[in-house]
Amino acid sequence: MLRIASQAEWFFQIQWFAPAKLPAREGVDNGEAVFLKTFSSLVIVWAWAAVAWGQTTAIEATATEPAPLRIVSFSPALSQFVVDLGRGDWIVGVADHDTAAPEGLPVVGNYLAPHVERLLSLRPTHVLAMVGKEGPDARLVEWAARGQFELLLYPTPHSVREILDMLAGVDAGRTNLGRALRAQDRARELSRLITYRLSAISQAVKDAAAIPPRVLLVFNPNPLWASGPGSVEDDLLCNYLHASNAAGDLGGVAVVLDRERLLELRPDVVLFMLPGAPPIDDFAQDPRPSLFRGLDVPAVEQNRFEVIGDPRVLLIQSTAVDQIAARLAMAIHPDKAGAIRKIMQSNPPPSEVSSAPPADVPLPATKPSEAPETMPSIPMTTPVHGSDPWGGAVEQGHVDGQ
């Protein structure tokens, strides 16, 4: 505005205070000369004001609409956060095997072994990484310190609460993703939607069985890797899905099991967490449950083996947590599948719902006959909270909050 004011001052000095001479013309008296000068000056003032107004408008538009960020994500789970916050088009680079981000993006290694030259060539403004005890690669820290980009590090979450904190929580030590991606309203609405769904699912299944079933979540069939204590999966099973983790007493977030240990654990239900995998049609011939064949455990006696083939099943540490929780709940409590589907099709009530499990929340009406036998397949690139993967009424405008 100072620049514009100085232009105006200069203009009026030139036009009104500097001596001006009009060429003498026959038939033009002094009155007409003054009129012509005044008229021409007004035209020039109008033209200058129009240009100045356009410049000011452009400046104000630029100030209110900052340039999009250029994000490199070193974690598929963080990419899912970004996509669900409506910022998927801001991602310019991804880590190996990232199926959550839009397809066709440049790959820059992983956070333990990044391709730094390729990373810098993408000119990122922000680099996101989900790190464990080992921390990030020292080169990422070094380049961030040099001002090449802002490095946002998030610890691997071990509970639903930590996922929601990453999304929209208040933490003095780091910036939540909603704030970092300029999507705070959307983050709060998404957090409320996830909270509502998990609480409602917890309420729906709390009386499904007198004794919570012992569930084994398998991530690799042979050798058999299963989810142990201190994981998001363990939190979901024990605190939301009215089940217990069959490997919950073992050490480590992921545990390796043999036939002898499986006999000791005696799972009631075995769920294979294999993205995109087909169901088990023939227990006797399918290689995936081969380690269980012949074992005297309830899961074998009752044939309780199921594949959770949702493409995002390994993104349970992200904003897909409610989607995966619904899949797990339907596999563990098949008689509650109709109620769970209704929950996933509905919007949260206007009032705030506590995230403490279990919570008493109103459940949509359902009938036993509405329970589907299988779940629909959902493409990995679908922004799961901005679309309608459950065939229901959840609308993007509700989740956006903007």
N, C-alpha and C positions, 0 to 999 in steps of 0.2 A: 504493500500500500504506500510506503514511502516513495518508491520509485514512481508510481502513478501520480502521486501528489506533485513531485518535482516536475514531471512532464507537463502537468496542467499549469503550474506556475510559470514555466518557461513559455508555454504557448500564449498565455494571456499577456505576459510581458512583451512578447514579440508583436502580438496583434493589436494591443491597445495602447501601450506606452511607447513603443518605438515610433518614430515619425514615419508616416506612410504617405506616399505620393501617388496619386492616380494620374494616369496620362490624360491630358486635356483632350476632350473630344467635342466636336461641334455639336451644340444642342444639349450638352450635359451641364447643368448648373451644379452649384455646390451641394444643394439638397439631394440631388440625385446621386452625386458622388458618395455622400455619407450613407445613403440608403444602400448603394451597391456594396460598399465596404462592410456595412453591418450585416447585410444578407450573406455575403460570402464568408464572413467570419462565423456566423451561426452555422452555416453548412459545415465548415471545417470543424467546429466544436462538436457538432453532432456526430460526424464521422470519427473524430478522435475518441469520443465517449463510447461509441459502439465498439471500437477496437479495444479500448481499455476494459470495458465490461466483459468482453469475450476473454481477454487475458485473465482477468480476475476470476471468472467462472472456471476457466481451465485450471487455474492454480488451486481453487477451492475443491474442485473435483478430484484433483490429484491428491490433495491432503486427506480427503475423506475415503478415497479408494486406493489404498496402498498396493503396490505391486505384489502379485502372488509370490509366495515363498517357493524356493527350489529345494525340494526335500530329497535326501538320500536316506533310505531306510535299511538298516542292517538287521532287521527282524521282521519275519512275516507277521507275527502278532502285532507289532507296531504298525505295519502297513494296514492291517485290518482296522486298527483304531483310526488311522488317517482316512481310509475309505469311508468308514461309518460316520465320520465327522464331516463328510462331504468335501474332502480335500484331496481325493484320489488323483485329480488332474494336476496337483502340485508335485507329485512324486516324479523325480527325474532319473532315479537310479535305485537299484535294489540289491539285496544279497542273493547268494546262491539259493535256488529252490524256493523262491518266494512266489507262492500261488495266490496270495491275497491282493497284491497290487495289480493294476492294469497290465495286460499282457504286452510283451515286446519292449520292455524297458531295459536299458543297459544294466549289466550285472557287474558289481564292483567287489566280488569276493564275499568275505564274511567279516564280522567285527574282530575276530581273532587274527585274521590274515587278509586285510583289505588290499585291494589294488589301488594304491594311493594315487598314482598318476592318472588312472582312469577316473577315479573319484574327483580329482581336482579339475579334470577336463570338463566335467559336468557343471562346474561353477555353482555348487550348492550353497544356499544360504543357511541351511540347517541339516545336520546329520543326526539321525535318531538311532540309538542302539539300546538293546535290552541286555544287561550284563549280569554275570554271576560273580562269584568271589574273585575270579581271576582278573576282572576288570577289563577295560577296552585295550586295544592295541595302542602302544605308546605313541605311534605316529599320528593317530587320530587326535590325541591330546595335544601333541606338538603343533600340528597344523591349526587346530582350533585356537591355541594360544597365540599363534601368529596372525589371527584374525581372518583366516581363510573362510571359516564358517563357524556357526554356533553349534556346539556339540551338546546334545541333550541325552543324558544317560538315565535309564530307568532300571531299577533292580527287577529281576525276574519275579513276578508275583507268585505267591503261594496260597492265596485265598481270594475269594470274591471281593472282600473289602479292599484289598490292595489293588485289584483291577479298577474298582470304582474310584479309588483315590487317584490313580494314574489318569483317569478320564476327567474328573471334575472336582477332585478333593482339594483340601487345603494342606499343603505341606511346606513348611518354611525352608526345607532343604532343596526343593526343586519346583519347577513350573509344571502344572498339570497340562495335559495335551490339549484340552479345550482352550486354555489361555494361550499356549504356545502357537496354536494353529488359528487363532482369532475366531474361534467357534465356541465361545463360552455358553451361549444360550442353547445351542444344539447339544453340547456336552452335558449340560444339566438335564435336558429333556431325555437324552439317551440314557443317562444314569438312572433317571426315574423310571423309565420303561423297563430297563433290566431289573431294577429292584422290585418293581411290581410283579414281573413275570416270575422271578425266582421265589418270591414270597408266596405268590398264588399257587405255584406248583408245590411248594412245601406244604401248604395248607391242604391241597387236594390229595396228597398221597400219605398224609401223616397217619391215617387209620387203615392203610392198605393191607398191612400185615401185623399180626400180634407181635411177632419177633422180626426185627429188621433183617432182611436177607443179607447174607455175606456175598458181596460182589467183588469179582476180580476183573480189573480193567487191564487188558493186555495190549501193548503197543507193538510188540513183535512176537510172532508165534514160535519161531525156532531160530536161535535160542529164545526162550520165553522171557520177555521183559514186561514187567507189570508196574502199575503205579503204586508207590508206597506212601508213607505218611508225609505230611508237610507239603502237600501239593494241592493245586486248585481242585483236581479230581477228588482227592481225599476230603477236602472241605465240602464239595458238593454232595458226595455220598453221605457223609456223616451229619451234615448240618442242614441240608435242604431236601434230600431225596429219600429220607427215612430208610436208609440202608447203612451197612457198615462196610468198610474197606477190608476185604479178606487178607490183604497184605499190610494192614495198618499197623501191626505190631512189629514189623521188620524195620531195619535201619535203611535210610536212604529214600530219596524221592522216587527213584526208579530202582527196582530190584530184579535180579535174575533168579528164576525158579526152576528146579528140576522136579521130576515125578515124586520123589520122596517128600519134598517140601509141599507140593500140591496136595498130597495125601494128608499132611498135617493141617494145612489151611482149610480144607474141606469147603470150597466155595459153593454157594447155592446157585449163583448166576455167573457166567463168564461172558464178558463183552469184549470183542476184538475191535480196537480203535484203529481202523484201517481206512483212510480216506479213499473214496472211489471204489472200494472193493465190493464184489458181489456177495450176496448172502450165502450162508452155509445150507446147501440143499441136501447133502448126504453126509451125515456125521461119520459114517464108516469109511468113506472114500476121500473126503476133503482133507488135504494135508494140514490145514491150519490148526484144527483141534487134535492132531495126531498124538500129542503128548498126554492127552487126557484119556485116550481110549484104553479101556480096561481098568481105570481107576475107580475105586469105591468111594465116590464123592457124590454129594447131592446133585450137582450140576449134571453129571453123567446120568444118574438115575432118572432125573426129570427132564433130560434133554434141554437144558437151559443154556444154550450157546447161541449168541447172536452177534452179527457184524454191524457195527455202527460205521456206515460207509459215507457219512456226510463229508463232503470235500474239505470242510473246515474243522474236522474233528481234532486235528493237532493244533488248532488255534484257540484252544480252550482258555489260554491265558490272555485273551483279548476281549473285545466287545462282542465276540461270538459266544461268550460263556452261557448266556441264557438260551441260545439256540441249541447248543450241545447238551445243556442240562435237560432240555425238553426231550431230546432224543434218548438220553439215558433213562429218564424217568419213564418213558413209554416202554422201553425195553425191560426195565426192572418191574414195573407195575402195569402190565398190558391192559388190565381191566380199567385203568384210569386214563387210557389213551384219549378217549373222547373229551374228557374234562381238560386235559392238557392242551389238546388242539384248540379248544375254545379259548383258553387263556392266551395262547399265542396269536389268536385272531382278534383279540380285543385290545382296547386302549386302557391305560390306567385311569382310575377314577380321578376326579379333580383334586381331591385332598391328597396330601402327602402320605405315602405308605412307608412304614419303617422297614429298614433293610435287615433287621434282626430276625433270624429264622428261628422257629416258624412264626409267621405273622397272620393275624386274622384279617383277611381281605375278602371282599365279595367275589364269588366265583360265577362265571357265566353258566347259565343252565345248560345241561347236556343230557343226552340219552345214551344208554349202553350201546345201542345199535350204531351210534355214530363213530365208534372207535375204529380207525382204519387199521388194516393189517400191516401195511408198510407205509413208510414215509416217502414223500416226493423227493426226487433228486434235485439239488440246488446247485447251479453252476458256481464255481469258485469266484468268478469275477462279479457276481451279483452283490451289490451293497446291501447286506442282509437287513439292515434296519431302515433302509430307505426304499424298500420295495415290499413285496407281499409274498414271501416264499411259502407261507402257510395257507394261502388261499382265503385270507380273511380280510378284516377291515382296517388293519394297521396302515396308515397313510403317511407318506413322506412328510407332508406338511405338518403333521402332528409332532413328528420326531424332531424336525428341524428347529422348531421354536424360534425361528428367525423370519 
